[in-house]
Amino acid sequence: MRPLVALLVVTATELAAAEPTALATDVSASTTPSSDALGVVAVPPKPAPHPTHVELSLAEAPPANQAHGMVVEDDSTGTALIWIPRVLLYIPRLVVWTVAQPIRGAVYVYEKYDLGGRFTDATFTDDRTFGIYPVAGYDSNFGASVGARLLYKDILGAGERIKLSADWGGQFRYGVGANVSTGKRFGPISFGFDSSYERRPREKFWGIGDGPLEVMPSTLIDPSVDD
């Protein structure tokens, strides 16, 4: 009977030792106030920020050990056969490039040295109201022609202008003209005068009527008298 009594004593002792711990746990759990009782509102976690453009670009970028800054050509069939049109178009491209070089050079010199501004400074006054300047032209039917212009504008301060012209060569043996305008002197109404005299001995004349041109008539007709 002694072993059984000892076992019962040990079991009772362990239960007595465990009850205060459980009791303390229950008491502490029951005495701890809840968040609702304290008036504390639970804050939800912040959403993850959207990635910026830089971050997206860096995400698509290759690793640092693979970045070389070199363009890798496509090895497709179309890229492999690109040499065919390049060979066929090489001669036309060379011709166009050669023909365009004088034009490119002239434009470069014109812009670099401001030839237009220099020409205006040389032919006009500082206020740009009076100037005398040369002109030149070329016509495939009549050849080259040269001339001069005299321009006097804003004479009385209201946009009045006088322009005189003279031409020689090309379509003209000679030609002179004058143009006068009142500008804004009379408000919205403007008066102008334009007159010219030209000699055109090289003007093309294709005859009168629809007869053949191989045989010249024995007597020339007078368009002001003959039918």
C-alpha positions as CSV (number, residue, x, y, z in Angstrom):
1,M,0.0,0.0,0.0
2,R,2.9,2.5,0.4
3,P,3.8,2.7,-3.3
4,L,0.2,3.6,-4.2
5,V,0.0,6.2,-1.5
6,A,3.3,7.8,-2.7
7,L,2.0,7.9,-6.2
8,L,-1.1,9.6,-5.2
9,V,0.9,12.2,-3.1
10,V,3.1,13.0,-6.1
11,T,0.2,13.4,-8.5
12,A,-1.6,15.7,-6.0
13,T,1.5,17.7,-5.6
14,E,2.0,18.2,-9.4
15,L,-1.6,19.3,-9.8
16,A,-1.3,21.8,-7.0
17,A,1.8,23.2,-8.6
18,A,0.2,23.5,-12.0
19,E,-3.0,25.2,-10.9
20,P,-1.4,28.5,-9.9
21,T,0.3,28.8,-13.3
22,A,-2.9,28.2,-15.2
23,L,-4.8,30.4,-12.9
24,A,-2.3,33.2,-13.4
25,T,-2.5,32.8,-17.1
26,D,-6.3,33.0,-17.1
27,V,-6.2,36.0,-14.8
28,S,-3.7,37.9,-16.9
29,A,-5.6,37.1,-20.1
30,S,-8.8,38.3,-18.6
31,T,-7.4,41.4,-17.1
32,T,-5.6,42.6,-20.3
33,P,-7.8,45.3,-22.0
34,S,-8.7,44.8,-25.7
35,S,-7.9,47.3,-28.4
36,D,-11.6,48.1,-28.8
37,A,-11.8,48.9,-25.1
38,L,-8.9,51.4,-25.4
39,G,-10.3,53.1,-28.5
40,V,-7.4,52.1,-30.7
41,V,-8.3,51.7,-34.4
42,A,-6.3,49.1,-36.3
43,V,-4.5,50.7,-39.3
44,P,-4.4,48.6,-42.5
45,P,-0.9,48.2,-44.1
46,K,0.0,50.7,-46.8
47,P,-0.2,49.4,-50.4
48,A,3.0,49.0,-52.2
49,P,3.9,52.1,-54.3
50,H,3.6,51.9,-58.1
51,P,7.0,51.5,-59.8
52,T,8.3,54.7,-61.6
53,H,9.4,54.9,-65.2
54,V,13.0,54.7,-64.1
55,E,12.4,51.6,-62.1
56,L,10.6,49.9,-64.9
57,S,13.4,50.7,-67.3
58,L,16.0,49.3,-64.9
59,A,13.9,46.2,-64.4
60,E,14.0,45.6,-68.2
61,A,17.7,46.4,-68.4
62,P,20.2,43.5,-68.7
63,P,22.5,42.6,-65.8
64,A,25.6,44.7,-65.3
65,N,27.9,41.9,-66.5
66,Q,25.9,41.6,-69.7
67,A,25.5,45.3,-70.6
68,H,27.9,46.4,-73.4
69,G,26.2,49.2,-75.3
70,M,26.5,47.6,-78.7
71,V,23.7,47.0,-81.1
72,V,23.3,43.3,-81.9
73,E,22.2,42.8,-85.5
74,D,19.3,40.5,-86.2
75,D,20.4,37.3,-87.9
76,S,17.1,36.8,-89.7
77,T,16.9,36.0,-93.4
78,G,15.8,39.6,-94.3
79,T,18.8,41.0,-92.6
80,A,21.1,38.5,-94.2
81,L,19.8,39.5,-97.7
82,I,19.9,43.2,-97.2
83,W,23.2,43.4,-99.2
84,I,21.3,42.8,-102.4
85,P,19.4,46.1,-102.6
86,R,22.5,47.9,-101.2
87,V,24.6,46.7,-104.1
88,L,21.8,47.5,-106.7
89,L,21.3,51.0,-105.3
90,Y,25.0,51.8,-104.8
91,I,25.5,53.5,-108.2
92,P,22.3,55.6,-108.0
93,R,23.2,56.6,-104.5
94,L,26.7,57.6,-105.6
95,V,25.3,59.7,-108.4
96,V,22.8,61.5,-106.2
97,W,25.4,62.1,-103.6
98,T,27.9,63.6,-106.2
99,V,25.2,65.8,-107.7
100,A,24.1,67.1,-104.3
101,Q,27.6,68.1,-103.1
102,P,27.7,71.4,-104.9
103,I,24.3,72.3,-103.6
104,R,25.1,71.3,-100.1
105,G,28.4,73.3,-100.3
106,A,26.6,76.4,-101.6
107,V,24.0,76.2,-98.8
108,Y,26.7,75.7,-96.2
109,V,28.7,78.8,-97.4
110,Y,25.5,80.9,-97.7
111,E,24.5,80.1,-94.1
112,K,27.9,80.1,-92.5
113,Y,29.0,83.5,-93.9
114,D,25.4,85.0,-93.9
115,L,25.6,86.0,-97.5
116,G,22.0,87.2,-97.6
117,G,22.6,89.6,-94.7
118,R,25.9,90.8,-96.2
119,F,24.2,91.5,-99.6
120,T,21.4,93.5,-97.9
121,D,23.9,95.5,-95.9
122,A,25.8,96.3,-99.0
123,T,22.8,97.4,-101.2
124,F,20.5,99.0,-98.6
125,T,20.7,101.8,-96.1
126,D,20.9,101.0,-92.4
127,D,17.1,101.6,-91.9
128,R,16.4,99.4,-95.0
129,T,14.2,102.0,-96.7
130,F,16.4,102.7,-99.7
131,G,18.5,100.3,-101.8
132,I,19.8,99.6,-105.3
133,Y,20.6,95.9,-106.0
134,P,21.3,93.7,-109.1
135,V,19.2,90.8,-110.3
136,A,20.0,88.0,-112.6
137,G,18.0,85.1,-114.2
138,Y,18.1,82.3,-116.7
139,D,15.4,80.9,-119.0
140,S,15.9,77.7,-120.9
141,N,14.2,79.3,-124.0
142,F,15.9,82.7,-123.9
143,G,19.1,82.3,-122.0
144,A,20.5,84.5,-119.2
145,S,19.4,88.0,-118.3
146,V,20.6,90.7,-115.9
147,G,19.1,93.8,-114.5
148,A,18.9,96.2,-111.5
149,R,16.3,97.4,-109.1
150,L,15.9,100.7,-107.2
151,L,13.5,100.5,-104.2
152,Y,12.5,103.4,-101.9
153,K,9.9,102.4,-99.3
154,D,8.2,104.0,-96.4
155,I,8.9,107.4,-97.9
156,L,6.6,109.5,-95.7
157,G,6.2,107.0,-92.9
158,A,3.0,105.2,-94.1
159,G,4.4,102.5,-96.3
160,E,4.6,104.5,-99.5
161,R,7.0,103.0,-102.0
162,I,8.6,103.6,-105.4
163,K,10.3,100.8,-107.3
164,L,12.2,101.2,-110.6
165,S,13.5,98.3,-112.7
166,A,15.7,97.7,-115.7
167,D,16.4,94.4,-117.5
168,W,18.7,93.4,-120.4
169,G,19.3,90.1,-122.2
170,G,17.4,86.9,-122.1
171,Q,13.8,87.4,-123.2
172,F,14.3,91.2,-123.4
173,R,16.6,93.3,-125.6
174,Y,15.9,95.8,-122.8
175,G,13.0,96.7,-120.5
176,V,12.3,99.4,-118.0
177,G,9.5,99.8,-115.5
178,A,8.2,101.8,-112.6
179,N,5.8,101.0,-109.7
180,V,4.4,103.5,-107.2
181,S,2.1,102.7,-104.3
182,T,0.6,104.9,-101.6
183,G,0.8,102.2,-99.0
184,K,-1.3,103.0,-95.9
185,R,-1.4,106.8,-96.5
186,F,-5.1,106.8,-97.1
187,G,-6.0,104.1,-94.5
188,P,-7.6,100.9,-96.0
189,I,-7.6,102.4,-99.5
190,S,-4.4,102.1,-101.5
191,F,-3.6,103.6,-104.9
192,G,-0.9,102.3,-107.2
193,F,0.7,103.0,-110.6
194,D,2.6,100.5,-112.6
195,S,4.1,101.1,-116.0
196,S,6.7,99.3,-118.1
197,Y,8.3,99.4,-121.6
198,E,9.9,96.2,-123.0
199,R,11.5,95.2,-126.3
200,R,11.2,91.5,-126.9
201,P,12.8,90.7,-130.3
202,R,13.4,87.1,-129.3
203,E,9.8,86.4,-128.4
204,K,8.6,83.1,-129.9
205,F,6.2,83.4,-132.8
206,W,4.5,80.3,-134.1
207,G,2.7,81.8,-137.0
208,I,-0.9,82.3,-137.8
209,G,-3.2,79.5,-138.8
210,D,-2.6,75.7,-138.9
211,G,-0.8,75.4,-142.2
212,P,2.5,73.4,-142.5
213,L,5.7,75.2,-141.6
214,E,8.0,73.4,-144.0
215,V,7.4,75.8,-146.9
216,M,7.5,79.5,-146.2
217,P,4.9,81.5,-148.1
218,S,6.1,83.8,-150.8
219,T,4.3,86.8,-149.3
220,L,4.1,87.3,-145.6
221,I,0.7,88.2,-144.2
222,D,-0.1,91.2,-142.1
223,P,-2.2,90.0,-139.1
224,S,-3.8,93.4,-138.8
225,V,-5.0,93.5,-142.4
226,D,-5.1,90.0,-143.9
227,D,-7.6,87.3,-142.9
